[in-house]
Amino acid sequence: MALKIVVCAKQVPDTNVIKINPKTGTLIREGVPSILNNDDANALEEALKLKDKYPDTFITVISMGPPQAKDLLIECLAMGADEGILLSDRAVGGSDTWATSNALAAVIRKIGDFDIIFGGRQAIDGDTAQVGPQIAEKLNLPQVTYVQKFELSDDMKTVTVERNMEDGYEVIKLQTPCMLTCIKELNEPRYMSIDKLFGIKPEAIKVWSAADVEVDLNTVGLEASPTNVFRSFTPAPKGKGITVAGDSPKELADNLLIGLKGKHVI
């Protein structure tokens, strides 16, 4: 039995070099390199580990974005994925998480048969962690988020995962098909392979429009999005701290008290 896996990936701006326009409050994307979203790289790696174990596994990476997002799919294929599908259409531009999940769910419906959908916990340019769970709801799939450990049964019908929590983790079993969102603790993503990079065939990457996936245009795009970003900004830097000196706890406390009184805090 061959596994069929869908991986949801997003091309995001490198947040290490991103800046915000102080006048408009919007991101300055010009000259900012785009990268594969960090958590999505972990999602792809877990799919590739299954392919290492079960060579007949077929991995489809899907994404939504402008035409240049094809570079992301090339990177994923160079890592070992079999197929890339990019949903690129002005009709889906400006989608919030709800509208994005509608669009990606439509892509997955068109793909049809699958066993597992892997996605990253969240995108570094939004940090909402909403799209994965929303896709699962739209497709009526069991889901687990914040996956830090994954195991597939021998019959490939049951998945056992550890879900990361603030004070530990919980072990959850669920049946396939299912949706899982991954965190960095799950694995260490591999690098691209030169052999795979130069072996990519043009037909391995497909670009679909909104019409191709037959998504309801009233459920995608900026106008259909219930939420909109009002403003993005860089917090003002904090002032320099003050060091309180003293040779004993009592002296430190006394000097702190003197300083607070001098500033009329107390």
Residue pairs with C-beta under 8 A, 6 or more apart in sequence:
1 156
2 54
2 56
2 57
2 58
3 50
3 51
3 54
3 56
3 57
3 58
3 115
3 116
3 156
4 57
4 58
4 60
4 113
4 114
4 115
5 47
5 50
5 51
5 57
5 58
5 59
5 60
5 114
5 115
5 116
5 117
5 118
6 59
6 60
6 61
6 62
6 108
6 111
6 114
6 116
6 117
6 118
7 40
7 43
7 44
7 47
7 59
7 60
7 61
7 62
7 76
7 81
7 117
7 118
7 119
8 40
8 43
8 61
8 62
8 63
8 104
8 117
8 118
8 119
8 120
8 131
8 132
8 135
9 36
9 37
9 40
9 43
9 44
9 61
9 62
9 63
9 72
9 73
9 76
9 119
9 120
10 36
10 37
10 40
10 63
10 64
10 65
10 72
10 120
10 123
11 34
11 35
11 36
11 37
11 63
11 65
11 68
11 69
11 71
11 72
12 34
12 35
12 36
12 37
12 123
12 124
12 125
13 27
13 29
13 32
13 33
13 34
13 35
13 125
14 32
14 33
14 34
14 35
15 124
15 125
17 32
17 33
18 27
18 28
18 29
18 32
19 27
19 28
19 32
19 234
20 26
20 27
20 28
20 232
20 233
20 234
21 27
21 28
22 233
22 234
25 231
25 232
25 233
26 232
27 125
27 232
34 68
34 69
34 71
34 72
36 44
36 72
36 75
36 76
37 120
37 123
37 124
37 125
38 120
38 124
38 184
39 119
39 120
39 121
39 122
39 123
39 124
39 181
39 182
39 183
39 184
40 119
40 120
40 123
41 120
41 189
42 120
42 182
42 183
42 184
42 186
42 187
42 189
43 118
43 119
43 120
43 180
43 181
43 182
44 59
44 61
44 76
44 79
44 81
44 118
44 189
45 79
45 186
45 187
45 188
45 189
45 190
46 118
46 150
46 182
46 186
46 187
47 57
47 59
47 81
47 116
47 118
48 59
48 79
48 80
48 81
48 190
49 187
50 57
50 116
50 152
51 57
51 59
51 80
54 156
58 82
58 83
59 80
59 81
59 82
59 83
60 81
60 82
60 83
60 84
60 85
60 111
60 114
61 73
61 76
61 77
61 81
61 83
61 84
61 85
62 84
62 85
62 86
62 87
62 104
62 107
62 108
62 111
63 69
63 72
63 73
63 84
63 85
63 86
63 87
64 86
64 87
64 88
64 92
64 95
64 100
64 103
64 104
64 107
65 72
65 86
65 87
65 88
66 88
67 86
67 88
67 207
69 86
69 88
70 84
70 86
70 205
70 207
73 84
73 85
73 86
73 205
74 84
74 197
74 200
74 205
75 192
76 84
77 83
77 84
77 196
77 197
77 200
77 204
77 205
78 192
78 193
78 196
78 197
78 200
79 189
79 190
79 191
79 192
79 193
79 196
80 190
80 193
80 196
82 204
83 204
83 205
83 206
84 204
84 205
84 206
85 107
85 111
85 205
85 206
85 207
85 208
86 205
86 206
86 207
86 208
87 103
87 104
87 107
87 208
87 209
87 210
87 213
88 207
88 208
88 209
89 208
89 209
89 210
89 211
91 209
91 210
91 217
91 220
91 221
92 99
92 100
92 103
92 210
92 215
92 220
92 221
93 221
93 222
94 221
94 222
94 225
95 102
95 103
95 220
95 221
95 222
95 224
95 225
96 225
96 226
96 227
96 228
97 126
97 128
97 130
97 131
97 134
97 227
98 130
98 134
98 225
98 226
98 227
99 219
99 220
99 221
99 224
99 225
100 131
100 134
100 220
101 130
101 131
101 134
101 135
101 137
101 138
102 138
102 215
102 216
102 219
102 220
102 224
103 210
103 213
103 215
103 220
104 131
104 135
105 135
105 138
105 139
106 213
106 214
106 215
107 208
107 213
108 114
108 117
108 135
108 139
109 139
109 213
110 208
110 212
110 213
110 214
114 177
115 156
115 176
115 177
116 159
116 176
116 177
116 178
116 179
116 180
117 135
117 136
117 139
117 141
117 177
117 178
117 179
117 180
118 180
118 181
118 182
119 131
119 132
119 135
119 179
119 180
119 181
119 182
120 132
120 181
120 182
121 129
121 132
121 145
121 146
121 181
121 182
121 183
122 128
122 129
122 130
122 181
123 131
129 145
129 181
132 143
132 145
132 179
132 181
133 143
133 145
133 179
133 181
135 141
135 179
136 142
136 143
136 178
136 179
137 143
139 179
141 177
141 178
141 179
142 174
142 175
142 178
142 179
143 178
143 179
143 180
143 181
144 161
144 163
144 172
144 174
144 178
144 179
144 180
144 181
145 163
145 180
145 181
146 163
146 164
146 165
146 181
146 183
147 161
147 162
147 163
147 164
147 180
147 181
147 182
147 183
147 186
148 161
148 162
148 163
148 164
148 169
148 183
148 185
148 186
149 161
149 162
149 169
149 186
150 159
150 160
150 161
150 180
150 182
150 186
151 159
151 160
151 161
152 158
152 159
152 160
153 159
153 160
156 176
157 175
157 176
158 173
158 174
158 175
158 176
159 173
159 174
159 175
159 176
159 178
159 180
160 171
160 172
160 173
161 171
161 172
161 174
161 180
162 169
162 170
162 171
162 172
163 169
163 170
163 171
163 172
164 183
164 185
210 217
210 220
217 224
218 224
222 228
242 259
244 252
244 255
244 256
244 259
245 252
245 255
246 252
246 253
246 254
246 255
257 266
260 266
